[in-house]
Amino acid sequence: MARPALTVALLLSSSALVDTCRQWLPANRYQSVVLSVGENAGLATTLAPRHNDFDAVVVEQNLLDSEAREDLLKAGLLFPAVIVGEVKGHVDYHQEELHLPEDQLAQLGYNVDAAISRFLRQGRADGRQEDTATKAVGSLSRRLQERLGYLGVFYKRDPSRFLGSLAPDERRELIESLHRTYRDLLLSYFGDPAAANQALESFVNTAFFSDLPITRTVEIHVNLIDEYWKQLRLEGHKNDFLQDYRLALLDVMAHLCEMYRRSIPPDIPLPSEASNRLSVAVDQPMSSEELL
């Protein structure tokens, strides 16, 4: 049997969380390895002996206090990372990390892929210039590109994991998870831009790697705005300000367009699929009524 493409370290505190994460990391693509973090052994001590074994990490947020983060950076233990926990808008590990709350782990595999792509694109993960960290990022980048190939890392999506290819139950869970992510985006969009950006990144990454149709993205937005409109009307509050949330949808679509643009390798003609998606998002802007 072929070896899974990616090896992911799971640094989580509960067996229930481990089981949930493994459920959303398909065994044909990911080999997930559980690393136990004891009271006397921090993340750096746990990861160091096997730092060459992993392509990415999934880390529980409450394990990443300031001391743990500093130890990881000093040791040059930098990996593409998905942080499981609250979307707080601050950096827990390094600048290229992605965030998923526990109720949105149906998106985990897509965000692991996105975290690797993001990590390698930036070239540096911690924003600093320490030699140890620089060498660690460079070594991991070379190893991934040698094994997966440049196009495999940045451009090639797995059609078997597209929304239309999923089993009905998996498809439903993924859509429900995306609704929750989009709700987080709307709730923090004007009040906490940093947290909103983290939610936006998770949504857009999953939408891109799962080939979520643009029309379904608009549907998620419209359904949530409709819920808020009915609730505010029932409570006797004004609801005309909800039109301002069109900006959130435009923001999401702009980020999606950029991901599709980046997915086109240099000197390769624009595929009809990507061209159609960009046409819908850019050349045919929707009216305010359609957005709401």
C-alpha positions in Angstrom: 0.0 0.0 0.0 1.3 3.5 -0.9 2.6 5.6 1.9 0.4 8.6 2.8 1.5 11.8 1.3 1.8 13.8 4.6 2.8 12.9 8.2 1.0 15.0 10.8 1.9 15.2 14.5 -1.1 15.5 16.8 -0.3 17.4 20.0 -3.6 17.2 21.8 -4.6 16.7 25.4 -7.6 14.4 25.1 -8.3 11.1 23.4 -11.7 12.4 22.2 -10.0 15.3 20.4 -7.5 12.9 18.9 -10.3 10.7 17.6 -12.1 13.7 16.1 -8.9 15.0 14.4 -8.1 11.5 13.0 -11.6 11.3 11.6 -11.0 14.3 9.4 -7.5 13.4 8.3 -8.1 10.7 5.7 -5.6 7.8 6.1 -5.0 7.6 2.3 -3.4 11.1 2.5 -2.3 11.7 6.1 -0.5 9.6 8.6 -1.4 11.0 11.9 1.0 10.4 14.8 -0.1 11.1 18.4 2.6 12.7 20.6 1.9 12.7 24.3 2.9 15.9 26.1 3.5 15.2 29.8 3.5 17.6 32.7 7.4 17.6 32.8 7.9 17.5 29.0 6.9 20.6 27.0 6.2 20.7 23.3 9.8 21.4 22.3 11.0 18.4 24.3 8.3 16.2 22.8 8.9 17.3 19.1 12.7 17.5 19.1 13.6 13.8 18.9 11.4 13.3 15.8 11.5 16.7 14.1 12.5 15.1 10.8 9.5 12.8 10.9 6.7 15.4 10.4 5.4 17.6 7.7 2.9 19.5 9.8 1.5 19.7 13.3 -2.0 20.0 14.8 -1.6 21.6 18.3 -4.2 22.3 21.0 -4.2 26.0 21.8 -4.0 25.6 25.6 -0.6 23.8 25.2 0.9 26.9 23.5 1.7 29.3 26.3 4.4 31.9 25.9 7.1 29.7 27.3 6.2 26.8 25.1 6.2 29.0 22.0 9.6 30.6 22.9 11.1 27.1 23.4 9.9 26.0 20.0 11.3 29.0 18.3 14.6 28.8 20.0 15.0 25.1 19.0 14.0 25.9 15.4 11.0 23.6 15.7 8.8 25.3 13.1 6.2 23.4 11.2 3.1 24.2 9.2 0.5 24.3 11.9 -3.2 24.2 12.6 -4.1 25.5 16.1 -7.2 23.9 17.6 -9.0 26.3 19.9 -10.7 29.7 20.1 -10.2 32.2 17.3 -8.7 35.0 19.3 -6.9 36.9 16.6 -3.4 36.6 18.1 -0.4 34.4 17.2 0.0 31.3 19.3 2.9 29.6 17.5 4.1 31.5 14.4 2.8 34.0 11.8 1.7 31.3 9.2 -0.4 29.2 11.6 -4.1 28.6 10.9 -6.9 28.2 13.4 -9.9 25.9 13.8 -12.3 25.7 16.8 -13.2 22.2 18.0 -16.6 22.5 16.4 -15.1 23.1 12.9 -12.7 20.2 12.7 -14.4 18.8 9.6 -12.2 21.3 7.8 -9.0 20.0 9.3 -7.5 18.2 6.3 -8.1 21.1 4.0 -6.4 23.5 6.5 -3.4 21.2 7.0 -2.9 21.4 3.2 -3.3 25.2 3.3 -1.0 25.5 6.3 1.8 23.7 4.3 1.2 25.8 1.2 1.2 29.0 3.3 4.3 28.1 5.3 6.3 27.3 2.2 5.2 30.3 0.2 6.3 32.7 2.9 9.6 30.9 3.4 9.8 32.1 6.9 7.4 31.2 9.6 8.4 33.2 12.7 9.1 36.7 11.2 12.5 36.7 12.9 16.1 36.1 11.6 17.5 33.5 13.9 19.9 31.1 12.1 18.4 28.0 13.8 14.9 28.9 12.7 16.0 29.8 9.2 17.7 26.5 8.7 14.7 24.6 10.1 12.3 26.2 7.7 14.7 25.7 4.7 15.3 22.0 5.6 11.6 21.2 5.8 10.8 23.2 2.7 13.4 21.2 0.7 12.2 17.9 2.1 8.5 18.6 1.2 9.3 19.9 -2.3 11.6 16.9 -3.0 8.9 14.4 -2.0 5.7 16.1 -3.2 7.0 18.3 -6.0 6.5 22.0 -6.2 3.2 21.7 -8.1 2.0 19.0 -5.7 2.4 21.4 -2.7 1.0 24.6 -4.2 -1.3 23.8 -7.0 -2.7 20.3 -7.1 -5.9 19.8 -5.2 -7.3 16.3 -4.5 -10.5 15.8 -6.5 -11.5 12.9 -4.2 -11.9 15.5 -1.4 -14.0 17.9 -3.4 -17.4 18.7 -1.9 -19.1 16.8 -4.7 -17.1 13.7 -4.1 -17.8 13.4 -0.4 -20.3 11.0 1.0 -23.6 12.7 1.9 -22.9 12.7 5.7 -19.4 14.1 5.2 -20.7 16.7 2.8 -23.4 17.8 5.3 -20.9 18.0 8.2 -18.4 20.0 6.1 -21.1 22.5 5.1 -22.3 22.9 8.7 -18.7 23.4 9.8 -18.3 26.1 7.2 -21.5 27.8 8.4 -20.0 28.0 11.9 -16.7 29.4 10.5 -18.6 32.0 8.5 -20.7 32.9 11.6 -17.5 33.5 13.5 -16.3 35.7 10.7 -19.5 37.9 10.8 -19.6 38.1 14.6 -16.1 39.5 14.7 -15.9 41.3 11.4 -16.3 44.9 12.6 -15.4 44.4 16.3 -12.2 42.3 16.1 -10.6 42.4 12.7 -7.7 40.1 13.7 -10.1 37.3 14.8 -12.2 37.8 11.8 -9.2 37.4 9.6 -8.3 34.1 11.2 -11.9 32.9 10.6 -11.8 34.2 7.0 -8.6 32.3 6.3 -10.0 29.0 7.5 -13.2 29.5 5.5 -11.4 30.4 2.3 -8.8 27.6 2.6 -11.5 25.0 3.0 -13.6 26.6 0.2 -10.6 26.4 -2.1 -9.4 22.9 -1.4 -12.9 21.4 -1.2 -13.9 23.2 -4.5 -16.9 24.9 -2.8 -19.0 26.6 -5.5 -19.1 30.4 -5.3 -22.9 30.1 -5.3 -22.7 28.0 -2.1 -20.5 30.6 -0.5 -23.1 33.3 -1.3 -25.9 30.9 0.0 -24.1 30.6 3.4 -23.8 34.3 3.7 -27.4 35.0 2.8 -28.8 32.3 5.2 -26.8 33.8 8.1 -27.8 37.3 7.3 -31.4 36.2 7.0 -31.2 34.6 10.5 -29.9 37.8 12.0 -32.5 39.9 10.2 -35.3 37.8 11.6 -33.9 37.8 15.1 -33.4 41.5 15.2 -36.9 42.1 13.8 -38.4 39.8 16.4 -36.6 41.7 19.2 -37.7 45.1 17.8 -34.2 46.2 16.8 -33.1 48.0 13.6 -31.6 45.7 11.1 -30.6 48.0 8.2 -27.0 47.9 9.3 -26.8 44.2 8.1 -26.3 45.5 4.6 -22.8 46.5 5.8 -21.9 42.8 6.0 -21.8 42.7 2.3 -18.2 43.8 2.8 -17.5 40.4 4.5 -18.7 38.5 1.5 -16.7 40.7 -0.9 -13.7 40.1 1.3 -14.1 36.3 1.2 -14.6 36.4 -2.6 -11.5 38.5 -3.1 -9.4 36.1 -1.1 -10.8 33.2 -3.1 -10.0 34.9 -6.3 -6.4 35.4 -5.1 -6.1 31.7 -4.2 -7.4 30.7 -7.6 -5.0 33.1 -9.2 -2.0 31.7 -7.3 -3.1 28.1 -8.2 -2.2 28.8 -11.8 1.4 27.8 -12.4 3.5 30.2 -14.5 3.2 29.8 -18.3 0.3 27.4 -18.0 -3.0 28.5 -19.7 -5.9 29.3 -17.4 -8.1 26.2 -17.0 -11.7 26.6 -17.9 -12.9 25.7 -14.3 -10.7 28.4 -12.7 -11.6 30.8 -15.4 -15.3 30.3 -14.8 -14.9 30.8 -11.1 -13.0 34.0 -11.5 -15.5 35.2 -14.0 -18.4 34.7 -11.5 -16.5 36.4 -8.7 -15.0 39.3 -10.6 -16.7 40.0 -13.9 -20.3 39.6 -12.7 -20.6 41.5 -9.4 -23.9 40.9 -7.5 -26.4 43.5 -6.5 -26.8 44.4 -2.8 -30.2 42.5 -2.9 -28.4 39.4 -4.1 -25.8 39.6 -1.5 -28.4 39.9 1.3 
